[in-house]
Amino acid sequence: MATIALAATDGMLHFEFAAACEIFARDTTGLADPWYDMVVCGAGPVRAGRFTVQPDAGPDRLAGADTVIVPAVDVDAELPADLVDAVRAAHQAGARMVSLCTGAFVLAAAGVLDGLRATTHWAHTGELAARYPRVHVDPDVLYVDNGKVLASAGKAAAIDLCLHLIRRDHGSTVANAVARRLVVPPHRAGGQAQFVTTPVPARDDHPLGGLLPWVMERLDHPLTVEDLARQANMSSRNLARLFRSATGTTPLQWLSTQRVRRAQELLESSDQSIDVIAEAAGLGTATTLRRHFHRTVGVAPDTYRRTFRAG
C-alpha cells in the first residue's frame, strides 16, 4: 500500500488540505485495492483557517512516505523551517513530491523545484518566479507533472492534480469514478489563464489613467500604437515604456488581451454568434478570434462559452 504524507503546518489553507483528505483518505473499498495509506504530518496541533488539525505524526515522518503532498500556505508568512527541512529530507529520500496551490513556495524553498517547471495560483506566479529564479514558473497551466515532482495551480486545480495522481497510479477508470463521486470533471480543458483577470492602473493621476478607459470604449475600432500615443499626447516610445511599467506588457499585447477579455464577457453574457462577438471585440473575424482566444485563454471560444455561460 502506497503511503501519502500530507504536510500540515500553521497557516495552511484549509481548502487544499481538505481536498487531499477527501480524495486520498476516503474509504474506496471495491474501487481500488490497495488504496492509499494517508498520514497527516506536522508539529503538534496546527491551524488551518478556522480549524485546528491534530497531525498523526511529526514532520520527520514525511521522509518515509512514497508521496508527500504540501497543501497551500500563506505566502506572506515566514515558512516554518522545520517544514522546509522535512520536505527537503523527503525529497532526498526519494519521495514523490506534490504541491497544491501555494504549497509550491514550500517545495521551492526546499530546493525541490530548482531547474523544473512549476506553477501555483495565478495571483502568485509572479511572486514565485521573483523569489525563486531557478524555478521555471508556468502561469497558464492547471498543473505540472515532472515525473517525481508535481505542482498544481490554485484551489480547484488541486483537485485536478489529485485526480491526475490517481490516474497515474490506478488508471483512468478509477480516476473517473473518484471524479464522479466528487461531482467534478475527470479532466478539464485548458489552463488557468481562462480564470485570470487583467488589471489596469486605477489611479486617476497615472499617466495612462485617462488613456486606458478611452481604449476600453473603442475596442471595436482599428486602433494602432500611434493612435494610442496621439490620444495620450506622448511619443510611441514613451507610451511603450509606461505600458511596460504599468501592465508588464506592450501596448499591442495589452490591446489584444483586452479584446479577448471583451470576447470572454460576451461569450458569458450573450447568445451572439462568434462572428458578431469577433467584430464587437475588435478582432475582425471568427478565425482571428479563435486564434487569439486559444492562445490567450487556452481553450476554444465555444468550449469557454459552455463552461461559463450563465444559465
C-alpha positions in Angstrom: 0.0 0.0 0.0 1.5 3.4 -1.0 1.8 5.9 1.7 0.8 9.5 1.2 2.1 12.0 3.8 0.2 15.3 4.0 2.4 18.1 5.3 0.4 20.2 7.9 1.6 23.5 9.2 0.2 26.5 11.0 -1.3 28.9 8.5 -2.0 26.4 5.8 -5.2 27.0 3.8 -8.0 24.5 4.6 -9.5 24.0 1.1 -6.5 22.2 -0.4 -5.8 20.3 2.8 -9.4 19.1 3.0 -9.5 18.2 -0.7 -6.5 16.0 -0.3 -8.0 14.3 2.7 -11.3 13.8 0.9 -9.7 12.2 -2.1 -6.9 10.1 -0.6 -8.2 9.2 2.9 -11.8 8.3 1.8 -12.7 4.6 2.0 -12.7 3.3 -1.5 -13.5 -0.3 -0.9 -14.4 -2.0 -4.1 -12.9 0.8 -6.2 -9.2 0.2 -5.9 -7.3 -2.3 -3.7 -5.0 -1.4 -2.2 -5.8 2.3 -1.9 -3.5 4.8 -0.2 -2.5 4.9 3.4 -2.6 8.6 4.2 -0.9 10.2 7.3 -1.0 13.8 8.3 2.4 15.0 9.5 3.1 18.2 11.4 4.5 19.7 14.6 1.7 19.5 17.2 -1.9 20.9 16.6 -1.9 23.3 13.6 -4.3 25.9 12.5 -6.0 25.8 9.0 -8.2 28.8 8.6 -10.9 28.4 11.3 -10.0 24.8 12.0 -7.4 23.0 14.2 -5.8 19.9 12.9 -4.2 17.2 15.1 -1.4 15.5 13.0 -0.9 11.8 13.1 2.9 12.1 13.2 5.7 14.6 13.3 7.3 16.3 10.3 10.1 13.7 10.2 7.5 11.1 9.1 7.5 12.8 5.6 10.8 11.2 4.7 9.3 7.7 5.0 6.4 8.3 2.6 6.0 7.3 -1.0 4.3 10.6 -1.8 4.4 13.9 0.0 1.7 16.4 -0.6 2.2 20.0 0.6 -1.1 22.0 0.7 -1.5 25.7 0.2 0.3 28.0 2.7 0.1 31.8 3.4 2.8 33.2 1.1 3.0 36.4 3.2 4.1 34.5 6.3 7.5 33.1 7.0 7.7 29.5 6.0 8.4 27.2 9.0 12.0 26.0 8.9 11.0 22.5 10.2 8.5 22.1 7.4 11.1 23.1 4.7 13.7 20.9 6.2 11.3 17.9 6.4 10.2 18.4 2.8 13.9 18.6 1.6 14.7 15.4 3.5 11.7 13.6 2.0 12.8 14.7 -1.5 16.3 13.4 -0.8 14.8 10.1 0.4 13.2 9.6 -3.0 9.6 10.5 -2.2 7.3 11.8 -5.0 6.7 15.5 -4.2 3.4 17.3 -4.8 2.4 20.9 -4.1 -1.1 22.2 -4.1 -1.6 25.8 -4.9 0.9 27.9 -2.9 2.4 24.8 -1.5 4.8 25.4 -4.4 6.5 28.0 -2.3 7.5 25.3 0.3 8.9 23.0 -2.4 10.8 25.9 -3.9 12.2 26.9 -0.5 13.4 23.4 -0.1 15.1 23.4 -3.5 12.8 20.7 -4.8 11.7 22.8 -7.8 15.2 24.0 -8.9 15.5 23.7 -12.6 12.0 22.4 -13.0 8.7 23.7 -14.4 6.2 24.5 -11.7 3.0 26.5 -11.2 0.9 28.0 -8.4 -2.3 30.1 -8.1 -2.2 32.7 -10.9 -2.2 35.5 -8.4 1.1 34.3 -7.0 3.0 33.1 -10.1 4.9 36.4 -10.4 5.9 36.3 -6.7 7.1 32.6 -7.0 9.2 33.5 -10.0 10.7 36.5 -8.3 11.6 34.7 -5.1 12.9 31.6 -6.7 14.5 32.5 -10.1 15.8 28.9 -10.5 12.2 27.7 -10.8 10.6 27.8 -14.3 7.2 29.1 -13.4 4.4 28.4 -15.9 1.5 30.7 -15.1 -1.0 29.3 -17.5 -1.4 25.6 -16.7 -3.7 23.8 -14.2 -0.8 21.6 -13.1 2.7 20.4 -14.0 3.9 16.8 -13.9 7.7 16.5 -13.9 7.5 12.8 -13.0 8.7 12.8 -9.4 7.8 16.4 -8.7 4.3 17.8 -9.4 2.6 21.1 -8.8 -0.9 22.4 -9.2 -2.4 25.9 -9.7 -4.9 27.3 -7.2 -7.9 25.9 -5.5 -9.9 23.6 -7.8 -6.7 22.9 -9.7 -5.6 21.0 -6.6 -8.4 18.5 -7.3 -7.3 18.3 -10.9 -3.8 17.3 -9.8 -5.1 14.8 -7.2 -7.2 13.1 -9.9 -4.1 13.1 -12.2 -2.2 11.2 -9.5 -4.9 8.6 -9.2 -5.0 8.3 -13.0 -1.2 7.7 -12.9 -1.4 5.2 -10.1 -4.6 3.3 -10.7 -5.7 4.2 -14.2 -8.4 6.3 -15.9 -11.4 4.1 -14.8 -10.6 4.6 -11.1 -9.9 8.3 -11.5 -13.1 8.8 -13.4 -15.1 7.0 -10.6 -13.5 9.3 -8.0 -14.3 12.3 -10.1 -18.0 11.3 -10.3 -18.1 10.9 -6.6 -16.7 14.4 -6.2 -19.1 15.7 -8.9 -16.3 17.2 -11.0 -15.0 16.5 -14.5 -12.2 13.9 -14.6 -10.2 16.3 -16.8 -10.6 20.0 -17.5 -9.6 21.5 -20.8 -7.2 24.4 -21.0 -5.3 26.1 -18.2 -5.8 28.6 -15.5 -5.4 31.5 -18.0 -9.2 31.3 -18.6 -9.8 32.3 -15.0 -7.3 35.2 -14.9 -8.5 38.9 -14.9 -6.2 41.5 -16.3 -5.7 44.5 -14.1 -5.3 48.1 -15.3 -3.9 51.1 -13.4 -6.8 52.5 -11.3 -5.2 55.8 -10.2 -6.6 58.9 -11.9 -3.2 60.6 -11.8 -1.4 57.7 -13.6 -0.1 58.8 -17.0 -2.2 56.1 -18.6 -5.2 56.7 -16.3 -7.2 58.6 -19.0 -6.0 56.5 -22.0 -7.0 53.0 -20.9 -10.7 53.8 -20.3 -10.7 55.6 -23.7 -9.3 52.4 -25.3 -11.8 50.2 -23.5 -14.7 52.2 -25.0 -13.2 51.7 -28.5 -12.1 48.1 -28.6 -14.1 47.6 -31.7 -12.2 50.3 -33.5 -9.0 49.6 -35.6 -6.6 51.1 -33.1 -2.8 51.4 -33.6 0.0 52.2 -31.2 0.2 55.6 -32.9 -3.5 56.2 -32.2 -2.9 55.4 -28.5 0.2 57.6 -28.3 -1.6 60.5 -30.0 -4.5 60.2 -27.6 -2.1 60.1 -24.6 -0.2 63.1 -26.1 3.2 61.4 -26.0 5.6 59.6 -28.2 5.1 55.9 -29.1 8.4 55.1 -27.4 7.3 56.8 -24.1 3.9 55.0 -24.4 5.6 51.7 -24.7 7.8 52.4 -21.6 4.8 53.4 -19.5 2.8 50.4 -20.6 5.6 48.0 -19.7 5.9 49.6 -16.3 2.1 49.7 -15.6 0.9 46.4 -17.2 4.1 44.3 -17.7 3.4 44.1 -21.5 3.4 46.1 -24.7 0.5 48.4 -25.9 -0.4 45.9 -28.7 -0.2 42.9 -26.5 -2.3 44.6 -23.9 -4.8 45.7 -26.5 -5.1 42.2 -27.9 -5.6 40.8 -24.3 -8.4 43.3 -23.6 -10.1 42.3 -26.8 -10.0 38.7 -25.8 -11.4 39.6 -22.4 -14.2 41.5 -24.1 -14.9 38.4 -26.1 -15.0 36.4 -22.9 -17.6 38.8 -21.4 -19.8 38.5 -24.5 -19.5 34.7 -24.6 -20.6 34.5 -21.0 -23.4 37.0 -21.1 -24.9 36.8 -24.6 -26.1 34.4 -27.3 -24.4 36.3 -30.1 -22.5 34.3 -32.7 -18.8 34.1 -32.8 -18.7 36.3 -35.9 -20.6 39.1 -34.1 -18.5 38.8 -31.0 -15.3 38.9 -33.0 -16.4 42.2 -34.6 -17.6 43.7 -31.3 -14.3 42.8 -29.6 -12.3 44.3 -32.5 -10.9 41.0 -33.6 -12.4 41.2 -37.1 -13.3 37.6 -38.0 -14.2 34.4 -36.2 -11.0 32.9 -37.4 -8.9 35.6 -35.9 -10.9 35.5 -32.6 -10.4 31.7 -32.3 -6.7 32.1 -32.9 -6.2 34.9 -30.3 -8.6 33.4 -27.9 -7.0 29.9 -27.8 -3.5 31.5 -27.5 -4.6 33.7 -24.6 -7.2 31.6 -22.7 -6.0 28.1 -23.6 -9.4 26.8 -24.8 -11.6 27.5 -27.9 -14.4 30.1 -27.6 -17.1 27.5 -27.9 -15.6 25.5 -25.0 -15.3 28.6 -22.9 -18.9 29.5 -23.5 -20.1 26.0 -22.5 -18.1 26.3 -19.3 -19.0 29.8 -18.2 -22.3 30.7 -19.9 -24.8 31.7 -17.2 -28.0 29.6 -17.1 
